[in-house]
Amino acid sequence: CYDVCPVKINIPEVLIHLRGEVVRQKQDHGLLRATFDPENVAFKSLAMIFGSRTRYEQAQQLAKIGQFPLAHDGQITWLPGMLAGWTATRDMPAVPQQTFREWWAAERGTVSSPAVSRSELPAQPAIPDRGPQPPSLSAPIASTRPLTPLNKIMSHVRSALRDVPQRERPEDVVVAGGYRRVGSQVREELIERFIDRLIDYKAIVRRITEAELASAIAEACAERGAHRIVVPTDLPAAWEPAGIELLRDEGLTNAELDQSDGVLTGCALAIAQTGTIILDSGPTQGRRAISLLPDYHLCVVRAEQIVDLVPEAIAQLEPIVRTERRPLTLISGPSATSDIELNRVEGVHGPRTLAVLVVEG
């Protein structure tokens, strides 16, 4: 999980920490010495079942029989007793009537799956000598390459493509780029569309004038109950709200950022098409960390910074990325992710609340 996480959340460390908390609580209450621990019994039972192929297959058959009162339309929507908490917020897929081993036996005539020898793989067509070629799906497997599952799959792919002319193979397909690069909406439509997207993302949005900016910032902080706000070092004096302690980011630690009540920044661009705000660590934005760690982000977006389409924003950001190599932060509503069942979970790795002031004039 940590290796593939785009924002490098150390999930394994978090799980180990939480598991340690559970064990410590059991120690405090003497449960580790208890004669009966439901969790311990459950895991020992699973270990016994998973440790034997016979017991595992018997458990599968029992599960198929035992699920009948609970399964409906391929889903288990209710579990009894202590397990009810799991199905209170999610459904479980029912145990399939045919296991993978049963399917394999029906398809291949045997339950076991012996290793495939090289002689059993589809024969490779002869490839004419056309000089040095870039790697492609048509390249044969080197004789010294180990016969891994991936190589087996690629061998079948190459075999399936052997009668396809070279010019029609996937690596030679030209993708048409006739998409819109410039928007056509007028300024008022852009602003309304951008605000509509933000509201859909559950952001707090207010449309104000330049003269109202400082008072609007103060009101937003008061509504949030934010008294100590992190700000970039180049925050304009006209933005400074009355009655709010401003923590200028002159090397604030992660702990100091986390302990603040929120952060106030500007932005580089905003996209009406997707409701996305883009920060590039430029003027009024500060470094990336200050917009990611505090739980509340108040962002000032000027009407002239809103573009219609994603390609317009990319075209404007390209020089910054290529020449100055500043990092980009793309914000589409409060911090959110999706769990394994595609339920939206907010506030996991960044500000739980996003408030936006759209400034005109």
C-alpha positions in Angstrom: 0.0 0.0 0.0 2.8 2.4 0.9 4.7 1.8 -2.4 1.7 2.6 -4.6 0.1 5.4 -2.6 0.4 8.7 -4.6 0.7 10.8 -1.4 2.9 8.2 0.5 0.5 7.4 3.4 2.4 4.9 5.5 -0.6 2.5 5.9 1.5 -0.5 7.1 2.9 1.6 9.9 -0.6 2.9 10.8 -2.0 -0.6 10.9 0.9 -1.8 13.1 0.3 1.2 15.4 -3.4 0.5 15.7 -2.8 -3.2 16.3 -0.4 -2.3 19.0 -3.1 -0.1 20.6 -5.5 -3.0 20.6 -2.9 -5.3 22.3 -2.1 -2.7 24.9 -5.8 -2.2 25.7 -6.1 -6.0 26.2 -3.0 -5.9 28.4 -4.5 -3.1 30.5 -7.7 -5.1 31.0 -6.1 -8.5 31.5 -7.7 -9.9 28.3 -4.4 -11.4 27.1 -4.5 -13.8 30.0 -8.2 -14.5 29.6 -9.2 -18.1 29.0 -11.5 -17.1 26.2 -10.6 -14.4 23.7 -13.1 -14.3 20.7 -10.5 -12.7 18.4 -7.8 -15.2 19.3 -10.2 -18.1 18.8 -11.3 -16.7 15.4 -7.7 -16.4 14.1 -6.7 -19.8 15.4 -9.7 -21.3 13.7 -8.8 -19.6 10.4 -5.2 -20.8 10.7 -6.4 -24.3 11.2 -8.8 -24.1 8.2 -6.2 -22.4 5.9 -3.5 -24.9 7.0 -5.2 -27.8 5.3 -6.5 -28.1 1.8 -9.2 -30.6 2.9 -10.4 -28.4 5.7 -10.4 -25.4 3.4 -12.5 -27.1 0.8 -14.9 -28.4 3.5 -15.3 -24.9 4.9 -16.1 -23.6 1.4 -18.9 -26.2 1.0 -20.3 -25.4 4.5 -20.2 -21.7 3.7 -22.2 -22.2 0.5 -24.8 -24.2 2.5 -24.8 -21.9 5.6 -25.3 -18.6 3.6 -28.7 -19.4 2.2 -30.7 -17.6 4.9 -28.5 -14.5 4.5 -27.7 -14.3 0.8 -30.0 -12.4 -1.6 -29.2 -11.6 -5.3 -25.5 -12.5 -4.8 -25.1 -10.3 -1.8 -25.1 -10.8 2.0 -26.7 -7.7 3.4 -27.1 -8.9 7.1 -24.9 -10.8 9.5 -26.0 -11.9 13.0 -24.5 -11.1 16.4 -21.1 -9.4 16.6 -20.7 -9.5 12.8 -23.7 -7.1 12.3 -21.5 -4.1 12.5 -19.7 -5.1 9.3 -22.9 -5.3 7.2 -24.5 -2.2 8.9 -22.5 0.0 6.4 -21.6 -2.4 3.6 -22.7 -5.5 1.7 -20.7 -8.7 1.3 -20.5 -10.7 -1.9 -22.1 -14.1 -1.4 -19.9 -17.2 -1.5 -20.0 -18.4 -5.2 -21.7 -21.7 -5.9 -18.6 -22.9 -7.8 -15.1 -22.4 -6.4 -12.1 -21.7 -8.5 -10.8 -25.3 -8.0 -14.2 -26.7 -9.1 -14.1 -24.5 -12.2 -10.6 -25.5 -13.0 -11.5 -29.2 -12.6 -14.5 -28.7 -14.9 -12.5 -26.8 -17.5 -9.2 -28.7 -17.4 -10.2 -32.1 -16.1 -7.9 -31.9 -13.0 -7.8 -29.9 -9.8 -4.0 -29.5 -9.8 -2.3 -27.1 -12.2 1.0 -28.5 -13.3 3.7 -26.1 -14.4 3.6 -25.3 -18.1 6.7 -26.4 -20.0 8.2 -24.3 -22.7 7.3 -27.0 -25.3 3.6 -26.5 -24.4 3.6 -22.8 -25.3 2.2 -21.7 -28.7 4.8 -21.8 -31.4 6.2 -18.4 -32.3 6.0 -17.2 -35.9 9.2 -16.5 -37.8 10.0 -12.7 -37.7 11.9 -11.3 -40.7 15.1 -9.5 -40.1 14.4 -5.8 -40.3 17.4 -4.5 -38.5 17.3 -3.1 -34.9 13.7 -2.6 -33.7 12.3 -1.1 -30.5 10.8 -3.5 -28.0 7.2 -4.5 -28.8 4.6 -7.1 -28.3 6.0 -9.0 -31.3 9.5 -9.5 -29.8 10.2 -13.1 -28.9 11.1 -14.1 -25.4 14.8 -14.4 -24.8 15.9 -18.0 -24.3 17.5 -17.0 -21.0 14.4 -15.3 -19.6 12.7 -17.3 -16.8 9.3 -18.7 -17.6 7.3 -16.4 -15.3 3.5 -16.1 -15.3 3.9 -12.7 -17.1 6.0 -14.3 -19.8 3.4 -17.0 -20.3 0.7 -14.4 -20.7 2.8 -12.3 -23.1 3.5 -15.5 -25.1 -0.2 -16.1 -25.6 -0.7 -12.4 -26.6 2.0 -12.6 -29.2 0.5 -15.8 -30.5 -2.9 -14.2 -30.8 -1.3 -11.3 -32.8 0.7 -13.4 -35.2 -1.8 -12.9 -38.0 -2.2 -9.1 -37.5 -0.2 -7.0 -39.9 2.6 -5.1 -38.1 1.2 -1.7 -39.0 -2.0 -2.4 -37.2 -0.5 -3.5 -34.0 -1.2 -1.5 -30.8 2.2 0.2 -30.6 1.7 1.7 -34.0 -1.8 3.1 -33.5 -2.0 6.9 -33.8 -4.4 8.4 -31.3 -6.4 11.3 -32.7 -6.0 14.6 -30.7 -8.9 16.5 -32.0 -10.2 17.5 -28.6 -11.1 21.1 -27.6 -8.1 23.1 -26.4 -9.8 26.5 -25.8 -13.1 27.1 -24.0 -15.9 29.1 -25.3 -17.8 30.2 -22.2 -18.0 33.8 -21.1 -16.6 34.9 -17.8 -19.9 34.8 -15.9 -20.7 31.3 -17.1 -17.1 30.2 -16.1 -17.5 31.5 -12.6 -21.0 29.9 -12.1 -19.7 26.5 -13.5 -16.7 26.6 -11.3 -18.7 27.4 -8.1 -21.2 24.7 -9.1 -18.4 22.1 -9.2 -17.0 23.2 -5.9 -20.4 22.9 -4.2 -20.7 19.4 -5.7 -17.4 18.6 -4.0 -18.8 19.8 -0.7 -16.6 22.8 -0.5 -17.7 26.1 1.2 -17.9 28.8 -1.5 -18.5 32.5 -1.2 -18.5 35.0 -4.1 -17.1 38.5 -3.1 -15.6 41.7 -4.4 -12.0 42.9 -3.9 -13.2 45.4 -1.3 -14.7 42.7 0.8 -11.7 40.3 0.8 -10.2 41.1 4.2 -13.6 41.1 6.0 -14.6 37.9 4.1 -11.4 36.1 5.3 -12.1 37.2 8.9 -15.7 36.0 8.7 -14.7 32.7 7.2 -12.2 32.1 10.0 -14.8 33.2 12.6 -17.3 30.7 11.2 -14.7 28.0 11.4 -13.5 29.0 14.8 -10.0 29.4 13.5 -7.9 31.7 15.5 -4.3 30.7 14.4 -3.9 30.6 10.6 -0.9 29.6 8.7 -0.1 32.0 5.8 2.7 32.2 3.2 5.4 34.7 3.9 4.3 36.9 0.9 0.6 37.2 2.0 -0.6 40.6 0.8 -1.3 43.1 3.5 -4.8 43.7 2.1 -5.7 40.1 2.9 -4.8 40.2 6.6 -7.9 39.6 8.7 -8.5 41.5 11.9 -8.4 39.5 15.2 -6.6 36.4 13.7 -3.1 35.3 14.6 -1.1 34.8 11.4 1.6 32.1 11.5 3.9 33.1 8.7 5.5 30.0 7.2 9.2 30.7 7.9 10.1 27.1 8.3 7.2 25.9 10.4 7.5 22.2 11.4 5.0 19.6 10.4 3.8 19.5 14.0 3.3 23.3 14.1 1.3 23.1 10.8 -0.8 20.3 12.1 -1.6 22.1 15.3 -2.8 25.3 13.5 -6.5 26.0 13.0 -6.1 26.2 9.2 -4.2 27.8 6.3 -4.9 30.7 4.0 -3.5 30.7 0.5 -4.0 32.1 -3.0 -3.8 29.9 -6.1 -2.2 29.8 -9.6 -5.2 28.7 -11.7 -8.7 27.2 -11.4 -10.5 25.0 -13.9 -14.3 25.5 -14.4 -14.6 22.2 -16.2 -13.6 20.1 -13.2 -13.8 22.5 -10.3 -10.1 22.1 -9.7 -7.9 24.6 -8.0 -4.2 24.5 -8.9 -1.3 25.6 -6.6 2.2 25.8 -8.0 4.1 27.2 -4.9 4.0 30.6 -6.6 3.0 34.0 -5.2 0.5 34.0 -2.2 0.7 30.1 -2.1 3.8 29.2 -0.1 5.2 25.7 -0.1 3.1 22.6 -0.8 3.1 21.3 2.8 1.1 24.2 4.2 -1.9 23.4 2.0 -1.8 19.7 2.8 -1.3 19.4 6.6 -3.8 21.8 8.2 -7.3 20.5 8.5 -8.9 23.7 7.1 -7.9 25.4 3.8 -9.2 28.8 2.9 -8.3 29.6 -0.7 -8.6 32.9 -2.5 -9.4 32.4 -6.3 -9.6 35.5 -8.5 -12.2 35.4 -11.3 -9.5 36.1 -13.9 -7.6 32.9 -12.7 -10.5 30.7 -13.8 -10.1 29.0 -17.2 -12.7 26.9 -18.9 -11.0 23.6 -19.9 -8.2 21.4 -18.6 -6.1 21.8 -21.8 -6.1 25.6 -21.2 -4.7 25.1 -17.7 -2.1 22.7 -18.8 -0.9 25.1 -21.5 -0.5 27.9 -19.0 1.3 25.7 -16.5 3.7 24.0 -18.9 6.3 26.8 -18.9 6.3 26.8 -15.1 6.8 23.1 -14.9 9.4 22.9 -17.6 11.6 25.9 -16.7 11.0 26.6 -13.0 10.1 23.0 -12.1 7.8 24.0 -9.3 5.6 21.3 -7.8 1.9 21.3 -8.7 -1.0 20.6 -6.2 -4.4 20.0 -7.8 -7.3 20.4 -5.4 -10.8 19.2 -6.2 -12.8 19.7 -3.1 -11.8 18.6 0.4 -9.3 15.8 0.9 -11.1 12.6 -0.1 -10.4 9.0 -1.2 -12.4 5.9 -1.8 -12.2 2.7 0.2 -12.1 -0.8 -1.4 -15.9 -0.7 -1.8 -15.8 2.7 -3.6 -17.4 4.5 -0.7 -16.2 8.2 -0.5 -14.0 8.8 2.6 -13.1 12.4 3.4 -10.3 13.9 5.4 -7.8 11.0 5.0 -4.7 12.8 3.7 -5.2 16.5 3.8 -7.6 19.3 4.7 -11.0 17.9 5.7 -12.7 21.3 4.9 -12.1 23.5 1.8 -13.4 27.0 1.8 -13.1 29.2 -1.4 -13.5 32.9 -1.8 -14.1 33.8 -5.5 -13.0 37.4 -5.9 -14.3 39.7 -8.6 -13.3 43.2 -9.5 
